[in-house]
Amino acid sequence: MHRIEGLDPKTPVCYDPVRKKAITYAELLSGKEQVVPIDSLSDDDLKRLVVERLRAGPDIKVQAISGRPYTREDLIKAIEEDQPFGRLTLEAERAALRDLLARIQAGSQ
C-alpha cells in the first residue's frame, strides 16, 4: 500500500458492507484489511462511511457558495435525512474516496 503524506491513519477510508465495518487507513497499510471499492457500496453504506469519517475527523463548518453554514452535526443530519446538501456531500465524498483509494492502491502493485 502507498503511504499518503498527511492522511491520519485512524481515518476511515472504505467500508465493508458484509461486516458493517468502516476500514481505516492504518488497517489497509497493515494488511489487516483489503480495499472495498467505493463504487461497490450501496447509498446507505456510503452514508455510513461518510458519517463515520465525519465523526472521526475534526469539528468542521462547511458552506456552499449560497446557503447557510453547516456544522459537523448539521452535515451528518443532512446526510442521514437525505437532504439536498447531504446528497451533494455524498457525491463529493464518493469522488474523493475513489481517488484516494486509487492513490493508496497504486503503491501496492
One Martini backbone bead per residue (centre of mass of N, CA, C, O) as a GRO file, in nm:
protein
  109
    1MET     BB    1   0.100   0.035   0.018
    2HIS     BB    2   0.041   0.373  -0.007
    3ARG     BB    3   0.164   0.653   0.130
    4ILE     BB    4  -0.007   0.935   0.271
    5GLU     BB    5   0.055   1.242   0.323
    6GLY     BB    6  -0.142   1.349   0.608
    7LEU     BB    7  -0.288   1.082   0.667
    8ASP     BB    8  -0.477   0.957   0.897
    9PRO     BB    9  -0.482   0.634   1.013
   10LYS     BB   10  -0.785   0.665   1.152
   11THR     BB   11  -0.911   0.695   0.882
   12PRO     BB   12  -1.180   0.637   0.709
   13VAL     BB   13  -1.185   0.481   0.357
   14CYS     BB   14  -1.375   0.229   0.400
   15TYR     BB   15  -1.636  -0.036   0.341
   16ASP     BB   16  -1.789  -0.323   0.495
   17PRO     BB   17  -2.105  -0.451   0.440
   18VAL     BB   18  -2.098  -0.732   0.573
   19ARG     BB   19  -1.971  -0.613   0.863
   20LYS     BB   20  -2.023  -0.316   0.917
   21LYS     BB   21  -1.723  -0.173   0.839
   22ALA     BB   22  -1.489   0.051   0.898
   23ILE     BB   23  -1.191   0.134   0.719
   24THR     BB   24  -0.874   0.206   0.780
   25TYR     BB   25  -0.571   0.309   0.685
   26ALA     BB   26  -0.410   0.129   0.884
   27GLU     BB   27  -0.541  -0.141   0.794
   28LEU     BB   28  -0.432  -0.129   0.508
   29LEU     BB   29  -0.127  -0.100   0.566
   30SER     BB   30  -0.112  -0.375   0.742
   31GLY     BB   31  -0.320  -0.595   0.595
   32LYS     BB   32  -0.593  -0.653   0.756
   33GLU     BB   33  -0.715  -0.505   0.506
   34GLN     BB   34  -0.927  -0.444   0.233
   35VAL     BB   35  -1.032  -0.303  -0.041
   36VAL     BB   36  -1.340  -0.131  -0.093
   37PRO     BB   37  -1.511  -0.025  -0.336
   38ILE     BB   38  -1.705   0.248  -0.362
   39ASP     BB   39  -1.891   0.152  -0.612
   40SER     BB   40  -2.004  -0.106  -0.431
   41LEU     BB   41  -2.178   0.078  -0.273
   42SER     BB   42  -2.433   0.172  -0.122
   43ASP     BB   43  -2.590   0.443  -0.013
   44ASP     BB   44  -2.597   0.354   0.286
   45ASP     BB   45  -2.296   0.279   0.308
   46LEU     BB   46  -2.187   0.556   0.235
   47LYS     BB   47  -2.314   0.703   0.467
   48ARG     BB   48  -2.169   0.551   0.692
   49LEU     BB   49  -1.885   0.633   0.609
   50VAL     BB   50  -1.915   0.943   0.613
   51VAL     BB   51  -2.001   0.963   0.907
   52GLU     BB   52  -1.748   0.834   1.024
   53ARG     BB   53  -1.553   1.047   0.910
   54LEU     BB   54  -1.677   1.289   1.056
   55ARG     BB   55  -1.646   1.177   1.351
   56ALA     BB   56  -1.322   1.133   1.326
   57GLY     BB   57  -1.290   1.417   1.275
   58PRO     BB   58  -1.291   1.731   1.273
   59ASP     BB   59  -1.435   2.008   1.347
   60ILE     BB   60  -1.675   2.156   1.123
   61LYS     BB   61  -1.732   2.396   0.852
   62VAL     BB   62  -1.977   2.434   0.594
   63GLN     BB   63  -2.023   2.599   0.260
   64ALA     BB   64  -2.190   2.716   0.028
   65ILE     BB   65  -2.211   2.978  -0.166
   66SER     BB   66  -2.508   2.926  -0.100
   67GLY     BB   67  -2.596   2.951   0.226
   68ARG     BB   68  -2.561   2.784   0.503
   69PRO     BB   69  -2.394   2.678   0.758
   70TYR     BB   70  -2.226   2.368   0.852
   71THR     BB   71  -2.197   2.151   1.078
   72ARG     BB   72  -2.121   1.843   1.148
   73GLU     BB   73  -2.409   1.772   1.255
   74ASP     BB   74  -2.565   1.894   1.019
   75LEU     BB   75  -2.436   1.712   0.803
   76ILE     BB   76  -2.524   1.442   0.917
   77LYS     BB   77  -2.825   1.504   0.902
   78ALA     BB   78  -2.837   1.557   0.594
   79ILE     BB   79  -2.752   1.270   0.521
   80GLU     BB   80  -2.961   1.098   0.684
   81GLU     BB   81  -3.213   1.279   0.546
   82ASP     BB   82  -3.163   1.340   0.241
   83GLN     BB   83  -3.054   1.608   0.175
   84PRO     BB   84  -2.922   1.800  -0.063
   85PHE     BB   85  -2.645   1.855   0.083
   86GLY     BB   86  -2.598   1.558   0.152
   87ARG     BB   87  -2.586   1.452  -0.143
   88LEU     BB   88  -2.348   1.627  -0.230
   89THR     BB   89  -2.150   1.516  -0.024
   90LEU     BB   90  -2.155   1.221  -0.118
   91GLU     BB   91  -2.046   1.273  -0.406
   92ALA     BB   92  -1.782   1.404  -0.318
   93GLU     BB   93  -1.680   1.163  -0.148
   94ARG     BB   94  -1.680   0.950  -0.365
   95ALA     BB   95  -1.465   1.086  -0.543
   96ALA     BB   96  -1.242   1.117  -0.327
   97LEU     BB   97  -1.224   0.812  -0.247
   98ARG     BB   98  -1.156   0.699  -0.518
   99ASP     BB   99  -0.885   0.851  -0.541
  100LEU     BB  100  -0.754   0.763  -0.276
  101LEU     BB  101  -0.758   0.453  -0.328
  102ALA     BB  102  -0.586   0.466  -0.581
  103ARG     BB  103  -0.335   0.580  -0.439
  104ILE     BB  104  -0.298   0.352  -0.236
  105GLN     BB  105  -0.286   0.113  -0.452
  106ALA     BB  106  -0.042   0.202  -0.632
  107GLY     BB  107   0.179   0.083  -0.420
  108SER     BB  108   0.077  -0.242  -0.447
  109GLN     BB  109   0.180  -0.307  -0.767
   0.00000   0.00000   0.00000
